[in-house]
Amino acid sequence: MIICPNCHHQEITGALFCSECGAQLVLIEHINTQLIGRKVHGADSTPPDSNPLSGRRTPDDATGISISLYLVDSGQILHLMNRMEYSLGRMAEGQPIMPDVDFSPYDAYTQGVSRLHATLKLIEQKLVVTDLGSSNGTRVNGQKIMPHIDYPVEHGDVVTLGRLKVQILIRIEEEKG
């Protein structure tokens, strides 16, 4: 359980905002990150051990993989909690299906984010983004992606939902032993 720092209401683990007062429950903190899955200077291919998602954990045990979303315009960081798939979008009154990550508090409507805009999924130890047929499209590092097709994303990539820019941050928790 998470205790709201504003009204002291108890929320379930992983909640981003308090259901009573709307206060943000996610702490903004400095995240130590590392460059992963990128080409080495002058090399034609990525070294086999440079991707922290490969060989470190199985997709069924994602607890050691931390995924965070850095909202470029506001500087906010949203930490995603130990799931294999997250829907991204904005909430609207009367909407029957809610996104796992709600960008409504970040001006999502005027930024062109659809109610159910895209998904982030861990598939075979790789993180992918999929546009769900959104009205204003999804881009990965400035390149528009086709709806309903999985596109790989890596640490540091910028995913743009409509005009809302979100940088993907991936951190691997080292096993304690």
C-alpha positions in Angstrom: 0.0 0.0 0.0 1.0 3.6 -0.7 0.1 6.4 1.7 -0.8 9.7 0.1 1.6 12.4 1.4 -1.2 15.0 1.1 -4.3 13.4 2.7 -2.9 10.1 4.0 -5.4 8.0 2.1 -4.2 4.5 1.4 -3.7 3.5 -2.3 -2.8 0.3 -3.9 0.9 -0.3 -4.8 1.6 1.2 -8.2 -1.0 4.0 -8.1 0.3 7.2 -9.7 -2.3 9.6 -8.1 -4.4 9.6 -5.0 -8.0 8.7 -5.7 -9.2 11.0 -2.8 -7.3 14.3 -3.4 -5.6 13.7 -6.8 -2.1 14.3 -5.4 0.8 12.8 -7.3 2.1 9.6 -5.5 5.1 9.1 -7.7 8.3 10.7 -6.5 10.4 12.5 -8.9 14.0 11.4 -8.3 17.2 11.2 -10.1 17.6 7.9 -12.0 21.0 6.4 -12.7 20.7 5.2 -16.3 23.0 3.5 -18.7 23.2 3.3 -22.5 22.0 0.0 -23.6 21.4 -1.9 -26.8 23.3 0.7 -28.9 26.0 0.3 -31.5 29.6 0.6 -30.3 31.5 3.4 -32.0 32.4 2.2 -35.5 30.9 -1.2 -35.0 28.3 -2.6 -37.5 26.3 -4.5 -34.9 25.3 -4.3 -31.2 27.5 -6.5 -29.0 25.5 -9.5 -27.8 25.8 -8.6 -24.0 25.1 -4.9 -24.3 21.3 -5.2 -24.1 20.4 -5.6 -20.4 17.1 -7.3 -21.3 18.8 -10.2 -23.0 19.7 -13.1 -20.8 19.2 -11.3 -17.5 15.6 -12.2 -16.8 12.9 -14.2 -18.4 9.7 -12.4 -19.6 7.8 -14.1 -16.8 10.0 -12.6 -14.2 10.2 -8.9 -15.0 10.7 -7.8 -11.4 14.4 -6.9 -12.0 13.5 -4.6 -14.9 12.5 -1.0 -14.1 10.8 1.0 -16.8 10.2 4.7 -16.4 8.7 7.3 -18.6 10.3 10.7 -18.6 7.9 13.4 -19.8 10.1 15.7 -21.9 8.1 18.9 -21.6 7.2 18.7 -17.9 10.3 16.9 -16.6 8.0 14.5 -14.7 9.1 10.8 -14.3 6.5 8.1 -14.2 7.7 4.8 -12.8 6.0 1.7 -14.2 5.6 -1.2 -11.8 6.5 -4.9 -12.7 4.1 -5.7 -15.4 4.5 -7.1 -18.9 2.2 -4.7 -20.7 1.0 -1.1 -20.1 -1.7 0.7 -22.1 -0.9 4.4 -22.6 -3.6 7.1 -23.1 -5.8 9.6 -21.3 -9.0 9.2 -19.3 -12.3 10.7 -20.3 -15.7 10.8 -18.6 -17.7 7.7 -19.4 -14.8 5.8 -20.9 -15.4 2.1 -20.2 -11.7 1.0 -20.5 -9.0 3.0 -18.7 -5.4 3.2 -19.7 -2.8 1.8 -17.3 -0.8 5.0 -17.7 -3.0 8.1 -17.8 -1.5 11.2 -19.3 -4.5 13.4 -18.6 -2.7 15.4 -15.9 0.0 16.3 -18.5 -2.3 18.1 -21.0 -2.8 14.9 -23.0 -6.1 16.1 -24.6 -4.5 19.2 -26.2 -1.3 17.3 -27.0 -3.4 14.9 -29.2 -3.1 11.8 -27.0 -6.0 9.3 -27.7 -7.9 7.6 -24.9 -6.2 4.3 -25.7 -3.2 5.5 -27.7 -0.5 2.8 -27.5 0.9 0.0 -25.5 4.3 -0.8 -24.1 5.1 -4.5 -23.8 7.9 -6.8 -22.8 8.0 -9.5 -25.5 10.8 -12.1 -25.6 13.0 -9.9 -23.4 12.6 -6.8 -25.6 10.5 -3.7 -25.0 8.1 -2.8 -27.8 5.6 0.0 -28.5 2.4 -0.5 -30.5 0.1 2.2 -31.7 -3.5 1.2 -31.2 -4.9 3.1 -34.2 -4.6 6.5 -32.4 -6.0 9.6 -34.1 -2.8 11.6 -34.1 -0.2 8.7 -34.4 2.8 7.6 -32.6 6.5 8.2 -33.4 9.7 6.6 -32.2 12.6 8.9 -32.4 10.7 11.1 -34.9 9.7 8.2 -37.2 6.0 7.6 -37.5 5.0 4.0 -36.8 2.2 2.0 -38.4 -0.8 1.1 -36.2 -1.0 -2.4 -34.7 2.6 -3.3 -35.4 5.2 -3.9 -32.6 8.2 -1.6 -32.8 11.3 -2.2 -30.6 12.3 0.6 -28.2 15.4 0.9 -26.2 16.7 3.0 -23.3 16.8 6.7 -24.2 14.4 6.4 -27.2 11.7 9.1 -27.4 8.2 7.9 -28.1 5.8 10.7 -29.2 2.1 10.2 -28.6 0.4 12.8 -30.7 2.7 15.7 -29.6 3.4 14.4 -26.1 7.1 13.4 -26.0 8.0 10.6 -23.6 11.6 9.2 -23.2 11.9 5.5 -22.3 14.2 4.8 -19.3 15.1 1.2 -18.6 17.1 0.1 -15.6 18.1 -3.4 -14.6 18.1 -4.2 -10.9 21.2 -6.2 -10.0 20.6 -9.4 -8.2 21.6 -9.3 -4.5 23.5 -12.2 -3.3 
